[in-house]
Amino acid sequence: MEKVLSRVGSLLYGMRFTMLFFYIGLVGIIFGILGKFLLETYKLMNTLLFGHLEKIDLIIKVLELVDMTMVAQLVWVVALAGVSLFVTTGHFDKEDIKKPDWLDHVNTYNLKLKLAFAIISISGVHALKTYLSGDLTLDNIQIVTMVAVIHFMFVLSAVGISFAERMTRDHK
Protein backbone atom coordinates (compact mmCIF):
# COMPACT_ATOMS: atom_id res chain seq x y z
CA MET A 1 0.00 0.00 0.00
CA GLU A 2 2.90 2.34 0.79
CA LYS A 3 4.31 1.88 -2.75
CA VAL A 4 0.93 2.73 -4.31
CA LEU A 5 0.60 5.88 -2.22
CA SER A 6 4.16 6.87 -3.07
CA ARG A 7 3.51 6.43 -6.80
CA VAL A 8 0.24 8.36 -6.62
CA GLY A 9 2.02 11.14 -4.77
CA SER A 10 4.81 11.21 -7.34
CA LEU A 11 2.26 11.26 -10.17
CA LEU A 12 0.36 14.14 -8.61
CA TYR A 13 3.55 16.08 -7.95
CA GLY A 14 4.70 15.50 -11.52
CA MET A 15 1.37 16.72 -12.86
CA ARG A 16 2.02 20.20 -11.46
CA PHE A 17 3.39 21.14 -14.87
CA THR A 18 -0.08 20.70 -16.36
CA MET A 19 -0.95 23.90 -14.49
CA LEU A 20 1.28 25.71 -16.97
CA PHE A 21 -1.47 25.41 -19.58
CA PHE A 22 -3.79 27.37 -17.30
CA TYR A 23 -1.19 30.05 -16.72
CA ILE A 24 -0.39 30.27 -20.44
CA GLY A 25 -4.13 30.74 -21.01
CA LEU A 26 -4.08 33.60 -18.50
CA VAL A 27 -1.19 35.19 -20.40
CA GLY A 28 -3.32 34.97 -23.56
CA ILE A 29 -6.12 36.73 -21.70
CA ILE A 30 -3.71 39.49 -20.68
CA PHE A 31 -2.78 40.01 -24.33
CA GLY A 32 -6.49 40.12 -25.22
CA ILE A 33 -7.07 42.76 -22.54
CA LEU A 34 -4.03 44.67 -23.86
CA GLY A 35 -5.50 44.68 -27.36
CA LYS A 36 -8.86 45.93 -26.08
CA PHE A 37 -7.09 48.54 -23.92
CA LEU A 38 -5.06 49.86 -26.86
CA LEU A 39 -8.16 49.99 -29.08
CA GLU A 40 -10.17 51.87 -26.44
CA THR A 41 -7.25 54.23 -25.77
CA TYR A 42 -7.01 54.97 -29.49
CA LYS A 43 -10.74 55.66 -29.73
CA LEU A 44 -10.64 57.92 -26.65
CA MET A 45 -7.62 59.87 -27.90
CA ASN A 46 -9.25 60.24 -31.32
CA THR A 47 -12.42 61.58 -29.72
CA LEU A 48 -10.49 63.90 -27.40
CA LEU A 49 -8.43 65.37 -30.22
CA PHE A 50 -10.95 65.50 -33.04
CA GLY A 51 -14.40 65.11 -31.53
CA HIS A 52 -16.53 66.24 -28.64
CA LEU A 53 -16.82 64.43 -25.33
CA GLU A 54 -18.75 65.47 -22.26
CA LYS A 55 -16.80 65.63 -19.01
CA ILE A 56 -18.78 62.80 -17.40
CA ASP A 57 -18.30 60.61 -20.49
CA LEU A 58 -14.55 61.26 -20.32
CA ILE A 59 -14.48 60.23 -16.66
CA ILE A 60 -16.42 57.05 -17.43
CA LYS A 61 -14.12 56.14 -20.35
CA VAL A 62 -11.04 56.71 -18.19
CA LEU A 63 -12.58 54.57 -15.43
CA GLU A 64 -13.13 51.81 -17.98
CA LEU A 65 -9.43 51.97 -18.92
CA VAL A 66 -8.44 51.89 -15.25
CA ASP A 67 -10.77 48.92 -14.77
CA MET A 68 -9.13 47.04 -17.66
CA THR A 69 -5.69 47.82 -16.23
CA MET A 70 -6.64 46.50 -12.81
CA VAL A 71 -8.15 43.32 -14.27
CA ALA A 72 -4.96 42.72 -16.28
CA GLN A 73 -2.88 43.25 -13.14
CA LEU A 74 -5.06 40.80 -11.24
CA VAL A 75 -4.66 38.14 -13.93
CA TRP A 76 -0.89 38.79 -14.03
CA VAL A 77 -0.57 38.40 -10.25
CA VAL A 78 -2.51 35.13 -10.36
CA ALA A 79 -0.40 33.77 -13.22
CA LEU A 80 2.97 34.80 -11.82
CA ALA A 81 2.24 33.80 -8.23
CA GLY A 82 0.61 30.56 -9.38
CA VAL A 83 3.63 29.52 -11.42
CA SER A 84 5.94 30.46 -8.56
CA LEU A 85 3.88 28.71 -5.89
CA PHE A 86 2.65 25.65 -7.69
CA VAL A 87 4.95 24.91 -10.61
CA THR A 88 8.54 26.12 -10.25
CA THR A 89 10.73 28.87 -8.86
CA GLY A 90 13.83 27.85 -10.81
CA HIS A 91 13.35 30.48 -13.50
CA PHE A 92 14.11 33.20 -10.92
CA ASP A 93 17.52 31.69 -10.09
CA LYS A 94 19.15 33.35 -13.09
CA GLU A 95 20.95 36.61 -12.37
CA ASP A 96 19.40 38.49 -15.30
CA ILE A 97 15.85 37.88 -14.03
CA LYS A 98 14.82 39.87 -10.96
CA LYS A 99 12.07 38.34 -8.88
CA PRO A 100 9.44 40.88 -7.73
CA ASP A 101 9.88 41.59 -4.00
CA TRP A 102 6.27 40.78 -3.15
CA LEU A 103 6.65 37.31 -4.61
CA ASP A 104 9.03 36.33 -1.79
CA HIS A 105 6.20 36.75 0.72
CA VAL A 106 3.40 35.12 -1.25
CA ASN A 107 1.80 31.99 0.06
CA THR A 108 -1.71 30.79 -0.64
CA TYR A 109 -3.22 32.93 2.12
CA ASN A 110 -1.41 36.07 0.99
CA LEU A 111 -2.36 35.37 -2.61
CA LYS A 112 -6.02 35.05 -1.61
CA LEU A 113 -5.75 38.33 0.30
CA LYS A 114 -4.09 40.11 -2.62
CA LEU A 115 -6.79 38.78 -4.94
CA ALA A 116 -9.55 39.84 -2.56
CA PHE A 117 -8.22 43.39 -2.32
CA ALA A 118 -7.70 43.57 -6.09
CA ILE A 119 -11.29 42.45 -6.61
CA ILE A 120 -12.43 45.11 -4.13
CA SER A 121 -10.53 47.76 -6.09
CA ILE A 122 -12.00 46.58 -9.38
CA SER A 123 -15.47 46.43 -7.84
CA GLY A 124 -15.06 49.95 -6.45
CA VAL A 125 -14.12 51.32 -9.86
CA HIS A 126 -17.07 49.50 -11.40
CA ALA A 127 -19.44 50.84 -8.70
CA LEU A 128 -18.22 54.39 -9.32
CA LYS A 129 -18.65 53.95 -13.08
CA THR A 130 -22.18 52.60 -12.56
CA TYR A 131 -23.06 55.51 -10.29
CA LEU A 132 -21.65 58.12 -12.67
CA SER A 133 -23.12 56.66 -15.84
CA GLY A 134 -26.80 56.67 -14.92
CA ASP A 135 -29.69 58.99 -14.31
CA LEU A 136 -31.25 58.81 -10.89
CA THR A 137 -34.33 56.88 -11.98
CA LEU A 138 -35.86 54.24 -9.74
CA ASP A 139 -34.42 51.42 -11.89
CA ASN A 140 -30.94 52.94 -11.85
CA ILE A 141 -31.08 53.54 -8.09
CA GLN A 142 -31.85 49.84 -7.65
CA ILE A 143 -28.91 48.90 -9.89
CA VAL A 144 -26.52 51.24 -8.04
CA THR A 145 -27.78 49.86 -4.72
CA MET A 146 -27.24 46.29 -5.89
CA VAL A 147 -23.71 47.13 -7.09
CA ALA A 148 -22.97 48.79 -3.73
CA VAL A 149 -24.26 45.75 -1.81
CA ILE A 150 -22.14 43.40 -3.92
CA HIS A 151 -19.10 45.65 -3.39
CA PHE A 152 -19.75 45.60 0.37
CA MET A 153 -19.92 41.79 0.27
CA PHE A 154 -16.50 41.74 -1.41
CA VAL A 155 -15.16 43.97 1.37
CA LEU A 156 -16.61 41.67 4.04
CA SER A 157 -15.09 38.65 2.30
CA ALA A 158 -11.65 40.27 2.26
CA VAL A 159 -11.95 41.19 5.93
CA GLY A 160 -12.94 37.58 6.68
CA ILE A 161 -9.97 36.19 4.74
CA SER A 162 -7.65 38.61 6.50
CA PHE A 163 -9.08 37.71 9.91
CA ALA A 164 -8.79 33.97 9.22
CA GLU A 165 -5.19 34.38 8.04
CA ARG A 166 -4.30 36.39 11.15
CA MET A 167 -5.88 33.79 13.43
CA THR A 168 -3.92 31.02 11.70
CA ARG A 169 -0.66 32.98 11.97
CA ASP A 170 -1.24 33.77 15.66
CA HIS A 171 -1.77 30.09 16.48
CA LYS A 172 1.60 29.19 14.96
VOBA-1610 file (N, C-alpha, C; in pm, whole numbers, padded with zeros to 5 digits, always signed):
BEGIN
Met+00083-00120+00000Met+00000+00000+00000Met+00088+00126+00000Glu+00199+00119+00071Glu+00290+00234+00079Glu+00346+00270-00059Lys+00378+00165-00140Lys+00431+00188-00275Lys+00327+00257-00363Val+00201+00214-00351Val+00093+00273-00431Val+00077+00420-00395Leu+00074+00449-00266Leu+00060+00588-00222Leu+00178+00673-00267Ser+00297+00616-00262Ser+00416+00687-00307Ser+00408+00718-00455Arg+00363+00621-00535Arg+00351+00643-00680Arg+00243+00746-00712Val+00132+00738-00641Val+00024+00836-00662Val+00075+00976-00627Gly+00145+00985-00516Gly+00202+01114-00477Gly+00300+01167-00579Ser+00385+01081-00630Ser+00481+01121-00734Ser+00409+01164-00862Leu+00304+01091-00898Leu+00226+01126-01017Leu+00162+01263-01000Leu+00100+01285-00886Leu+00036+01414-00861Leu+00137+01527-00860Tyr+00252+01504-00798Tyr+00355+01608-00795Tyr+00406+01637-00936Gly+00425+01533-01015Gly+00470+01550-01152Gly+00369+01621-01240Met+00243+01609-01206Met+00137+01672-01286Met+00127+01822-01262Arg+00208+01876-01172Arg+00202+02020-01146Arg+00231+02101-01271Phe+00308+02042-01364Phe+00339+02114-01487Phe+00218+02130-01578Thr+00114+02050-01557Thr-00008+02070-01636Thr-00072+02204-01603Met-00042+02258-01485Met-00095+02390-01449Met-00042+02499-01541Leu+00072+02473-01605Leu+00128+02571-01697Leu+00030+02607-01808Phe-00050+02511-01852Phe-00147+02541-01958Phe-00249+02645-01911Phe-00288+02637-01785Phe-00379+02737-01730Phe-00313+02874-01727Tyr-00188+02878-01683Tyr-00119+03005-01672Tyr-00087+03064-01810Ile-00059+02979-01906Ile-00039+03027-02044Ile-00170+03084-02097Gly-00282+03019-02063Gly-00413+03074-02101Gly-00436+03211-02040Leu-00394+03229-01915Leu-00408+03360-01850Leu-00323+03466-01919Val-00204+03425-01965Val-00119+03519-02040Val-00190+03560-02169Gly-00254+03465-02236Gly-00332+03497-02356Gly-00443+03597-02325Ile-00508+03579-02211Ile-00612+03673-02170Ile-00554+03812-02147Ile-00435+03819-02089Ile-00371+03949-02068Ile-00346+04018-02202Phe-00299+03941-02301Phe-00278+04001-02433Phe-00410+04046-02496Gly-00517+03969-02473Gly-00649+04012-02522Gly-00694+04142-02457Ile-00673+04153-02326Ile-00707+04276-02254Ile-00621+04392-02306Leu-00492+04364-02332Leu-00403+04467-02386Leu-00455+04518-02520Gly-00497+04426-02607Gly-00550+04468-02736Gly-00673+04556-02721Lys-00765+04514-02634Lys-00886+04593-02608Lys-00850+04729-02547Phe-00753+04730-02456Phe-00709+04854-02392Phe-00652+04951-02496Leu-00565+04899-02584Leu-00506+04986-02686Leu-00612+05039-02782Leu-00708+04955-02820Leu-00816+04999-02908Leu-00900+05108-02842Glu-00937+05087-02716Glu-01017+05187-02644Glu-00939+05316-02620Thr-00809+05304-02594Thr-00725+05423-02577Thr-00718+05501-02707Tyr-00703+05432-02818Tyr-00701+05497-02949Tyr-00832+05571-02975Lys-00944+05503-02950Lys-01074+05566-02973Lys-01091+05689-02885Leu-01050+05679-02757Leu-01064+05792-02665Leu-00976+05908-02709Met-00852+05880-02746Met-00762+05987-02790Met-00814+06052-02918Asn-00868+05971-03008Asn-00925+06024-03132Asn-01042+06117-03101Thr-01128+06075-03009Thr-01242+06158-02972Thr-01197+06284-02899Leu-01099+06272-02812Leu-01049+06390-02740Leu-00987+06493-02834Leu-00913+06445-02932Leu-00843+06537-03022Leu-00932+06592-03133Phe-01022+06510-03185Phe-01095+06550-03304Phe-01246+06553-03286Gly-01296+06515-03174Gly-01440+06511-03153Gly-01481+06589-03029His-01601+06559-02983His-01653+06624-02864His-01691+06517-02762Leu-01654+06539-02638Leu-01682+06443-02533Leu-01718+06519-02407Glu-01832+06485-02352Glu-01875+06547-02226Glu-01779+06504-02114Lys-01771+06589-02012Lys-01680+06563-01901Lys-01711+06430-01832Ile-01839+06404-01809Ile-01878+06280-01740Ile-01847+06159-01826Asp-01864+06171-01958Asp-01830+06061-02049Asp-01679+06034-02050Leu-01600+06141-02041Leu-01455+06126-02032Leu-01416+06051-01904Ile-01477+06089-01794Ile-01448+06023-01666Ile-01484+05875-01674Ile-01599+05845-01733Ile-01642+05705-01743Ile-01547+05626-01833Lys-01506+05683-01945Lys-01412+05614-02035Lys-01278+05590-01966Val-01230+05688-01891Val-01104+05671-01819Val-01119+05563-01712Leu-01234+05562-01643Leu-01258+05457-01543Leu-01261+05319-01607Glu-01314+05309-01728Glu-01313+05181-01798Glu-01170+05136-01829Leu-01083+05231-01867Leu-00943+05197-01892Leu-00872+05156-01763Val-00901+05226-01655Val-00844+05189-01525Val-00892+05050-01485Asp-01019+05023-01508Asp-01077+04892-01477Asp-01005+04782-01555Met-00983+04803-01685Met-00913+04704-01766Met-00771+04682-01714Thr-00705+04792-01676Thr-00569+04782-01623Thr-00566+04698-01496Met-00661+04723-01407Met-00664+04650-01281Met-00697+04502-01302Val-00784+04472-01396Val-00815+04332-01427Val-00691+04262-01483Ala-00619+04330-01573Ala-00496+04272-01628Ala-00394+04248-01518Gln-00381+04343-01425Gln-00288+04325-01314Gln-00329+04206-01227Leu-00456+04192-01203Leu-00506+04080-01124Leu-00472+03947-01191Val-00496+03938-01319Val-00466+03814-01393Val-00315+03788-01391Trp-00235+03894-01406Trp-00089+03879-01403Trp-00041+03827-01267Val-00096+03884-01160Val-00057+03840-01025Val-00092+03693-01006Val-00210+03654-01049Val-00251+03513-01036Val-00157+03423-01115Ala-00126+03460-01238Ala-00040+03377-01322Ala+00101+03368-01265Leu+00160+03481-01231Leu+00297+03480-01182Leu+00309+03410-01047Ala+00220+03443-00955Ala+00224+03380-00823Ala+00190+03231-00834Gly+00098+03196-00921Gly+00061+03056-00938Gly+00177+02974-00990Val+00247+03024-01090Val+00363+02952-01142Val+00469+02940-01033Ser+00492+03048-00960Ser+00594+03046-00856Ser+00557+02953-00741Leu+00430+02953-00702Leu+00388+02871-00589Leu+00369+02725-00625Phe+00312+02699-00740Phe+00265+02565-00769Phe+00344+02490-00875Val+00425+02559-00953Val+00495+02491-01061Val+00646+02489-01037Thr+00709+02607-01039Thr+00854+02612-01025Thr+00898+02751-00983Thr+01010+02758-00916Thr+01073+02887-00886Thr+01210+02894-00950Gly+01251+02791-01021Gly+01383+02785-01081Gly+01413+02894-01181His+01311+02945-01248His+01335+03048-01350His+01380+03180-01288Phe+01365+03198-01156Phe+01411+03320-01092Phe+01554+03306-01039Asp+01616+03191-01058Asp+01752+03169-01009Asp+01857+03235-01097Lys+01820+03271-01219Lys+01915+03335-01309Lys+01939+03479-01265Glu+02060+03526-01283Glu+02095+03661-01237Glu+02029+03771-01319Asp+01998+03745-01446Asp+01940+03849-01530Asp+01789+03865-01509Ile+01728+03778-01431Ile+01585+03788-01403Ile+01567+03825-01256Lys+01506+03941-01233Lys+01482+03987-01096Lys+01343+03947-01053Lys+01335+03876-00943Lys+01207+03834-00888Lys+01141+03953-00818Pro+01012+03979-00844Pro+00944+04088-00773Pro+00950+04064-00621Asp+00973+04171-00545Asp+00988+04159-00400Asp+00868+04095-00333Trp+00747+04130-00379Trp+00627+04078-00315Trp+00613+03927-00333Leu+00678+03874-00435Leu+00665+03731-00461Leu+00736+03646-00356Asp+00835+03705-00286Asp+00903+03633-00179Asp+00809+03603-00062His+00708+03686-00044His+00620+03675+00072His+00485+03612+00039Val+00470+03565-00084Val+00340+03512-00125Val+00330+03365-00086Asn+00223+03336-00015Asn+00180+03199+00006Asn+00033+03196-00034Thr-00033+03085-00016Thr-00171+03079-00064Thr-00262+03176+00010Tyr-00239+03196+00139Tyr-00322+03293+00212Tyr-00298+03436+00162Asn-00171+03473+00147Asn-00141+03607+00099Asn-00193+03629-00042Leu-00184+03525-00125Leu-00236+03537-00261Leu-00386+03559-00258Lys-00457+03485-00173Lys-00602+03505-00161Lys-00633+03646-00114Leu-00554+03697-00020Leu-00575+03833+00030Leu-00548+03936-00078Lys-00439+03919-00152Lys-00409+04011-00262Lys-00521+04008-00366Leu-00570+03889-00398Leu-00679+03878-00494Leu-00806+03945-00442Ala-00834+03924-00314Ala-00955+03984-00256Ala-00948+04136-00263Phe-00834+04193-00228Phe-00822+04339-00232Phe-00820+04392-00375Ala-00764+04316-00469Ala-00770+04357-00609Ala-00913+04355-00660Ile-00989+04253-00621Ile-01129+04245-00661Ile-01209+04360-00600Ile-01177+04397-00476Ile-01243+04511-00413Ile-01214+04639-00491Ser-01089+04657-00532Ser-01053+04776-00609Ser-01127+04779-00742Ile-01130+04666-00810Ile-01200+04658-00938Ile-01349+04683-00918Ser-01405+04624-00814Ser-01547+04643-00784Ser-01577+04789-00751Gly-01486+04854-00679Gly-01506+04995-00645Gly-01507+05083-00768Val-01415+05056-00861Val-01412+05132-00986Val-01541+05108-01064His-01584+04982-01068His-01707+04950-01140His-01829+05017-01074Ala-01832+05019-00941Ala-01944+05084-00870Ala-01946+05233-00901Leu-01828+05296-00900Leu-01822+05439-00932Leu-01866+05466-01074Lys-01823+05381-01167Lys-01865+05395-01308Lys-02016+05379-01321Thr-02073+05282-01252Thr-02218+05260-01256Thr-02292+05380-01200Tyr-02242+05434-01091Tyr-02306+05551-01029Tyr-02298+05672-01122Leu-02183+05695-01182Leu-02165+05812-01267Leu-02237+05802-01401Ser-02259+05681-01449Ser-02312+05666-01584Ser-02464+05671-01594Gly-02535+05676-01483Gly-02680+05667-01492Gly-02753+05789-01441Asp-02878+05799-01486Asp-02969+05899-01431Asp-03024+05843-01301Leu-03073+05927-01217Leu-03125+05881-01089Leu-03271+05841-01099Thr-03299+05745-01189Thr-03433+05688-01198Thr-03443+05576-01097Leu-03565+05530-01072Leu-03586+05424-00974Leu-03510+05296-01014Asp-03514+05261-01143Asp-03442+05142-01189Asp-03292+05155-01167Asn-03238+05273-01200Asn-03094+05294-01185Asn-03054+05298-01038Ile-03137+05353-00953Ile-03108+05354-00809Ile-03101+05211-00757Gln-03189+05125-00806Gln-03185+04984-00765Gln-03057+04917-00814Ile-03014+04948-00936Ile-02891+04890-00989Ile-02771+04938-00909Val-02763+05069-00882Val-02652+05124-00804Val-02652+05064-00664Thr-02770+05047-00604Thr-02778+04986-00472Thr-02729+04842-00475Met-02767+04768-00577Met-02724+04629-00589Met-02572+04622-00607Val-02516+04710-00689Val-02371+04713-00709Val-02301+04747-00577Ala-02356+04841-00502Ala-02297+04879-00373Ala-02304+04763-00273Val-02414+04690-00272Val-02426+04575-00181Val-02325+04467-00219Ile-02311+04440-00347Ile-02214+04340-00392Ile-02072+04384-00356His-02042+04512-00376His-01910+04565-00339His-01887+04547-00188Phe-01987+04576-00108Phe-01975+04560+00037Phe-01951+04414+00074Met-02014+04322+00002Met-01992+04179+00027Met-01847+04140-00004Phe-01791+04198-00111Phe-01650+04174-00141Phe-01561+04224-00027Val-01594+04341+00025Val-01516+04397+00137Val-01525+04304+00258Leu-01645+04258+00290Leu-01661+04167+00404Leu-01584+04037+00382Ser-01584+03986+00261Ser-01509+03865+00230Ser-01359+03885+00253Ala-01307+03998+00208Ala-01165+04027+00226Ala-01130+04041+00374Val-01217+04106+00449Val-01195+04119+00593Val-01196+03980+00657Gly-01288+03894+00615Gly-01294+03758+00668Gly-01170+03678+00636Ile-01120+03689+00513Ile-00997+03619+00474Ile-00880+03670+00557Ser-00873+03802+00572Ser-00765+03861+00650Ser-00770+03816+00796Phe-00889+03814+00851Phe-00908+03771+00991Phe-00869+03625+01008Ala-00912+03539+00914Ala-00879+03397+00922Ala-00728+03376+00910Glu-00664+03449+00821Glu-00519+03438+00804Glu-00447+03482+00931Arg-00492+03589+00991Arg-00430+03639+01115Arg-00447+03539+01228Met-00566+03480+01238Met-00588+03379+01343Met-00495+03258+01323Thr-00479+03215+01199Thr-00392+03102+01170Thr-00247+03136+01204Arg-00204+03256+01170Arg-00066+03298+01197Arg-00041+03310+01348Asp-00140+03361+01423Asp-00124+03377+01566Asp-00115+03242+01638His-00183+03140+01586His-00177+03009+01648His-00042+02941+01628Lys+00028+02977+01521Lys+00160+02919+01496Lys+00260+02987+01587
//
